[in-house]
Amino acid sequence: MEKKKIVSFTDLITWKEGHALVLQLYNITKKFPIEERFSLTDQLRRAAISVTSNVAEGFGRRSQKERLQFYYLAHGSLTEIKNQLLIAKDVGYLNKDDFNSIAEQANFVHKLLQGLITKTKTTI
């Protein structure tokens, strides 16, 4: 099997799966109460966008050290999402199935991002 050359951040599996997480979060947060629009809903969406934005920005940086910095920021945003998902579940905004589905995707993105960080660290 021939490896596809990565020429854009959109070629990164980490970005692709992070983007899927963004879309999933947008869909699920549509069901949140209207009074959460400018709090938990907004925070979750911003954190999700931050994951893919930082992966993209890191990819665009010239030095591996700079890339790593942005990948770590994405990692922090992903941890923020996990915390906010627990809150949303515990206050009754997410049912068990929705929580499990999105938590599974967040964990998958976490593993991919950790791999990207590890690979980047080996090239510094």
C-alpha positions in Angstrom: 0.0 0.0 0.0 1.4 3.4 -1.0 1.5 6.1 1.7 -0.3 9.3 0.8 2.0 12.3 1.2 0.8 14.8 3.8 0.7 18.2 2.1 -2.0 19.9 4.1 -3.3 19.9 7.7 -6.5 18.4 6.3 -4.5 15.3 5.3 -3.7 14.6 9.0 -5.9 11.8 10.5 -5.7 13.7 13.8 -7.3 16.8 12.1 -9.9 14.7 10.3 -11.0 12.9 13.5 -10.9 16.2 15.4 -13.1 17.8 12.7 -15.6 14.9 13.1 -15.6 15.6 16.9 -16.4 19.3 16.1 -19.4 18.3 14.0 -20.6 15.8 16.5 -20.4 18.4 19.3 -22.2 21.0 17.3 -25.0 18.5 16.6 -25.3 17.3 20.2 -25.2 20.8 21.7 -28.1 21.9 19.6 -30.2 19.9 22.1 -28.9 21.8 25.1 -31.2 24.3 26.9 -31.4 27.7 25.3 -30.0 29.3 28.5 -26.8 27.4 28.0 -26.2 29.0 24.6 -23.6 31.5 25.9 -22.1 29.2 28.5 -21.6 25.5 28.3 -22.7 25.2 24.7 -20.4 28.0 23.6 -17.5 26.7 25.7 -17.8 23.2 24.3 -17.9 24.4 20.7 -15.0 26.8 21.2 -12.8 24.1 22.8 -13.6 21.7 19.9 -12.7 24.3 17.3 -9.6 25.0 19.3 -8.4 21.4 18.9 -8.5 21.4 15.1 -7.4 25.1 14.8 -4.3 24.4 16.9 -3.5 21.2 14.9 -3.8 23.2 11.7 -1.7 26.1 13.0 0.9 23.7 14.4 1.1 22.0 11.0 1.8 25.3 9.4 4.7 26.2 11.6 8.2 25.8 10.3 10.0 24.5 13.4 9.1 21.3 15.2 9.4 23.1 18.5 6.6 25.5 17.4 4.5 22.7 16.0 4.8 20.9 19.4 3.6 24.0 21.2 0.4 24.1 19.2 -0.2 20.4 19.5 0.0 20.8 23.3 -2.5 23.6 23.1 -4.8 21.3 21.2 -4.3 18.6 23.9 -5.3 21.1 26.6 -8.5 22.0 24.7 -9.3 18.3 24.3 -9.0 17.8 28.1 -11.3 20.8 28.5 -13.9 19.1 26.3 -13.7 15.9 28.3 -14.4 17.9 31.5 -17.3 19.8 30.0 -18.8 16.6 28.6 -18.8 15.2 32.2 -20.6 18.3 33.4 -23.1 18.2 30.6 -23.9 14.5 31.4 -24.1 15.1 35.2 -26.5 18.0 34.8 -28.7 16.0 32.5 -28.0 17.6 29.1 -26.5 14.5 27.6 -28.0 11.0 27.8 -25.8 8.0 28.3 -25.7 7.1 24.6 -24.8 10.6 23.4 -22.2 10.9 26.2 -20.6 7.6 25.4 -20.5 8.3 21.6 -18.8 11.7 21.9 -16.5 10.6 24.8 -15.3 7.7 22.6 -14.6 10.1 19.7 -12.8 12.5 22.1 -10.7 9.6 23.5 -9.8 8.6 19.9 -8.7 12.1 19.0 -6.7 12.2 22.2 -4.8 9.0 21.2 -4.1 10.4 17.7 -3.0 13.7 19.1 -0.7 12.0 21.6 0.8 10.1 18.7 1.4 13.3 16.8 3.0 14.9 19.8 5.3 11.9 20.4 6.3 11.8 16.7 7.0 15.5 16.7 9.1 15.2 19.9 11.3 12.6 18.3 12.3 15.1 15.5 13.4 17.9 17.8 
